[in-house]
């Protein structure tokens, strides 16, 4: 599988503060971004995989919801995570 425990721990350590802080908005946004990038590459090779396309759209929506939450509650953290991950606004 492309997303092992070690990869998840590294993502949360880098963006969430620690490996066990899996509930932080930044960590979840970073994890969603990693998964979105992976699914995007898959869909470039498999254009007719509509189930994966639907999953990708749902993930983008979840990430957008978290980004909106972060934007309303702490604009500085929002700007930092957008810049760090290279996400368009």
VEXKOL-823120 format. One record per residue (C-alpha): residue number from 1; residue in one letter; x, y, z. Coordinates in steps of 0.5 Angstrom, whole numbers, plus 500, padded with zeros to 3 digits. Layout:
residues N
pos:code:px:py:pz
NUM:A:X:Y:Z
...
***
This chain:
residues 89
pos:code:px:py:pz
1:X:500:500:500
2:X:502:507:499
3:X:501:510:505
4:X:504:506:511
5:X:504:507:518
6:X:511:510:518
7:X:509:515:512
8:X:503:517:516
9:X:507:518:522
10:X:512:523:518
11:X:506:527:516
12:X:503:528:522
13:X:510:529:526
14:X:512:535:520
15:X:505:538:520
16:X:501:536:526
17:X:507:537:531
18:X:508:530:534
19:X:506:523:531
20:X:501:522:536
21:X:497:529:534
22:X:493:526:529
23:X:487:530:530
24:X:490:537:529
25:X:487:541:523
26:X:494:542:519
27:X:496:534:520
28:X:489:532:517
29:X:490:537:511
30:X:497:535:510
31:X:494:527:510
32:X:489:529:505
33:X:493:533:501
34:X:498:527:500
35:X:492:522:499
36:X:489:527:493
37:X:496:528:490
38:X:497:520:490
39:X:489:519:487
40:X:491:525:482
41:X:497:521:479
42:X:493:515:479
43:X:487:518:475
44:X:492:521:470
45:X:494:513:468
46:X:487:511:469
47:X:482:516:466
48:X:476:511:466
49:X:476:510:474
50:X:470:513:476
51:X:470:510:483
52:X:477:513:484
53:X:475:520:481
54:X:469:520:486
55:X:473:519:492
56:X:478:524:490
57:X:472:529:489
58:X:470:527:496
59:X:477:528:499
60:X:478:535:496
61:X:471:537:499
62:X:473:534:506
63:X:480:538:506
64:X:476:544:503
65:X:472:544:510
66:X:478:543:514
67:X:481:549:511
68:X:475:553:512
69:X:474:552:519
70:X:482:554:520
71:X:481:560:516
72:X:475:562:520
73:X:478:560:527
74:X:486:562:526
75:X:488:566:519
76:X:495:565:521
77:X:495:558:521
78:X:491:557:515
79:X:496:562:511
80:X:502:558:514
81:X:499:551:512
82:X:497:554:505
83:X:504:556:504
84:X:507:550:506
85:X:503:545:502
86:X:503:549:496
87:X:495:549:496
88:X:491:554:491
89:X:486:558:495
***
